[in-house]
């Protein structure tokens, strides 16, 4: 039941499933509107016909203890992609540092299912992390940074990324327990923040998460 899996953003016009056939389920997690008209959302099959609230509640029972933070001083277009990937890897929260407004297009509506928190300044992110007892790790290819590959990522941590093109702010670099870099082998100086965030999140998954349930 459900449409094909796509790794790109382009999907067919007709995805998901049509109206429920047969007797309706009695489980209160099912949405009568979706049962009546079909479920064309980009969700995995286990959540077909569930209400938004029911899906978020279920995700909240098994979110991973890592957080992702990204500095947003110039309305970075990569933030939507970071949110989408954080949803895919079931991060606890995404933290937007700086401007409150961010480009949601790349999130592909996954921000409805992913907790997103705003901090006006790096100091406020750090205060939150300190109160929660969670270390902050920067990710940037800076002099003195250490390889992400093989680094023992804590189960509970904040992976902090800088603004596209300029990287981590000086304040963020100074506050990070460590700054990690991703190994590169080609001619480009850096990869974009959305790609770097995806790699770092998957590194956490490889170290700490069990098999995917979906």
SULRA-V397747 format. One record per residue. N is the residue number from 1. RES is the residue in three letters. PSI is psi in degrees with one decimal (* if undefined). D_LAST is the distance of its C-alpha to the last C-alpha in Angstrom with 2 decimals. Layout:
[[N:RES:PSI:D_LAST] [N:RES:PSI:D_LAST]]
This chain:
[[1:UNK:124.1:13.04] [2:UNK:166.9:12.69] [3:UNK:179.9:14.04] [4:UNK:161.9:13.59] [5:UNK:134.5:11.72] [6:UNK:135.7:14.47] [7:UNK:-15.8:15.22] [8:UNK:178.8:18.55] [9:UNK:-24.2:19.67] [10:UNK:125.3:21.28] [11:UNK:161.0:19.48] [12:UNK:155.3:21.17] [13:UNK:-36.2:23.08] [14:UNK:96.8:21.38] [15:UNK:168.5:17.63] [16:UNK:-145.7:15.50] [17:UNK:156.8:17.22] [18:UNK:-166.9:20.76] [19:UNK:146.8:22.39] [20:UNK:134.5:21.18] [21:UNK:130.1:23.15] [22:UNK:-164.7:24.94] [23:UNK:135.6:25.29] [24:UNK:145.9:23.34] [25:UNK:150.2:21.01] [26:UNK:-10.5:22.86] [27:UNK:127.4:20.02] [28:UNK:-10.4:21.27] [29:UNK:-19.8:17.92] [30:UNK:140.9:18.39] [31:UNK:119.1:20.57] [32:UNK:-36.2:23.69] [33:UNK:-42.1:24.15] [34:UNK:-38.4:20.79] [35:UNK:-35.7:21.38] [36:UNK:-45.0:24.79] [37:UNK:-8.3:24.21] [38:UNK:164.9:20.66] [39:UNK:103.5:17.66] [40:UNK:15.0:17.91] [41:UNK:159.3:15.96] [42:UNK:72.9:13.59] [43:UNK:157.0:10.51] [44:UNK:160.0:7.09] [45:UNK:-31.5:8.04] [46:UNK:-21.0:7.38] [47:UNK:8.9:9.95] [48:UNK:131.8:12.35] [49:UNK:-2.8:15.86] [50:UNK:150.6:15.22] [51:UNK:158.0:17.87] [52:UNK:-44.9:17.49] [53:UNK:-38.9:18.87] [54:UNK:-38.4:16.48] [55:UNK:-47.8:13.40] [56:UNK:-41.1:15.31] [57:UNK:-39.8:16.41] [58:UNK:-43.1:13.03] [59:UNK:-37.2:12.03] [60:UNK:-20.1:15.49] [61:UNK:-12.9:14.97] [62:UNK:22.3:12.75] [63:UNK:147.7:13.92] [64:UNK:155.4:15.16] [65:UNK:12.2:18.97] [66:UNK:149.0:19.68] [67:UNK:156.5:21.26] [68:UNK:132.7:22.14] [69:UNK:142.9:25.60] [70:UNK:134.4:27.37] [71:UNK:137.3:31.03] [72:UNK:79.6:31.90] [73:UNK:-16.9:35.64] [74:UNK:35.3:35.80] [75:UNK:57.2:32.86] [76:UNK:126.6:30.66] [77:UNK:-14.8:28.70] [78:UNK:-13.8:25.91] [79:UNK:-39.4:24.85] [80:UNK:-40.5:22.65] [81:UNK:-38.7:20.72] [82:UNK:-43.1:20.50] [83:UNK:-42.8:19.11] [84:UNK:-43.7:16.44] [85:UNK:-38.6:15.38] [86:UNK:-37.4:15.69] [87:UNK:-43.0:13.26] [88:UNK:-36.3:10.68] [89:UNK:3.9:11.46] [90:UNK:51.6:11.99] [91:UNK:153.2:15.71] [92:UNK:-50.0:17.98] [93:UNK:157.2:20.25] [94:UNK:134.4:21.76] [95:UNK:121.3:25.55] [96:UNK:121.2:27.85] [97:UNK:120.1:31.24] [98:UNK:-125.1:34.28] [99:UNK:137.3:34.34] [100:UNK:-39.1:32.39] [101:UNK:136.5:31.82] [102:UNK:155.9:29.23] [103:UNK:112.3:28.13] [104:UNK:-4.3:25.01] [105:UNK:-45.9:24.79] [106:UNK:-14.9:22.47] [107:UNK:-18.6:20.00] [108:UNK:44.8:19.19] [109:UNK:8.4:19.24] [110:UNK:-15.4:16.42] [111:UNK:-14.6:19.31] [112:UNK:-24.6:19.04] [113:UNK:-12.8:15.88] [114:UNK:130.0:16.98] [115:UNK:128.0:20.05] [116:UNK:128.2:22.87] [117:UNK:144.1:26.20] [118:UNK:138.4:29.48] [119:UNK:121.1:32.21] [120:UNK:-29.3:35.46] [121:UNK:162.6:36.44] [122:UNK:-39.7:35.22] [123:UNK:-39.3:37.36] [124:UNK:-35.6:35.46] [125:UNK:-45.6:32.09] [126:UNK:-38.4:33.76] [127:UNK:-41.2:35.25] [128:UNK:-48.0:31.92] [129:UNK:-40.3:30.37] [130:UNK:-43.1:33.51] [131:UNK:-29.2:33.42] [132:UNK:-7.6:29.81] [133:UNK:33.9:30.75] [134:UNK:124.0:28.21] [135:UNK:149.3:29.52] [136:UNK:126.2:29.40] [137:UNK:122.7:28.80] [138:UNK:152.2:29.97] [139:UNK:111.7:28.54] [140:UNK:148.3:31.34] [141:UNK:73.4:33.37] [142:UNK:155.3:36.53] [143:UNK:134.5:39.44] [144:UNK:-6.0:38.91] [145:UNK:160.9:35.11] [146:UNK:152.9:33.25] [147:UNK:136.2:30.57] [148:UNK:-38.3:26.93] [149:UNK:119.5:26.33] [150:UNK:-5.8:26.85] [151:UNK:132.4:27.39] [152:UNK:87.8:26.25] [153:UNK:132.0:24.24] [154:UNK:152.5:24.55] [155:UNK:-47.7:21.56] [156:UNK:118.5:22.99] [157:UNK:166.8:24.41] [158:UNK:122.0:25.00] [159:UNK:113.6:24.58] [160:UNK:127.4:27.39] [161:UNK:149.6:28.00] [162:UNK:176.6:31.22] [163:UNK:141.2:32.32] [164:UNK:138.6:31.91] [165:UNK:-33.6:35.06] [166:UNK:-15.0:36.64] [167:UNK:-162.3:33.95] [168:UNK:140.1:34.12] [169:UNK:160.4:37.13] [170:UNK:-38.9:39.81] [171:UNK:-42.3:38.98] [172:UNK:-41.6:35.32] [173:UNK:-44.5:36.34] [174:UNK:-30.1:38.85] [175:UNK:-21.4:36.51] [176:UNK:139.7:33.64] [177:UNK:-44.5:33.65] [178:UNK:154.6:32.97] [179:UNK:127.3:32.38] [180:UNK:143.6:29.99] [181:UNK:154.1:30.20] [182:UNK:129.9:27.90] [183:UNK:133.1:29.65] [184:UNK:151.5:30.93] [185:UNK:-2.6:33.02] [186:UNK:-157.9:34.23] [187:UNK:-19.9:36.93] [188:UNK:145.1:35.15] [189:UNK:-30.7:35.85] [190:UNK:164.9:32.46] [191:UNK:159.6:29.03] [192:UNK:162.7:28.07] [193:UNK:-35.7:26.58] [194:UNK:-42.8:23.29] [195:UNK:-42.3:22.77] [196:UNK:-41.2:24.08] [197:UNK:-41.2:21.78] [198:UNK:-43.0:18.68] [199:UNK:-45.4:20.17] [200:UNK:-41.7:21.11] [201:UNK:-41.3:17.81] [202:UNK:-31.4:16.14] [203:UNK:-40.1:19.11] [204:UNK:-45.1:18.28] [205:UNK:-44.2:14.66] [206:UNK:-30.8:16.25] [207:UNK:-32.8:18.72] [208:UNK:-22.4:17.02] [209:UNK:148.8:13.24] [210:UNK:-166.0:11.77] [211:UNK:146.3:8.88] [212:UNK:137.3:5.53] [213:UNK:-7.3:3.82] [214:UNK:*:0.00]]
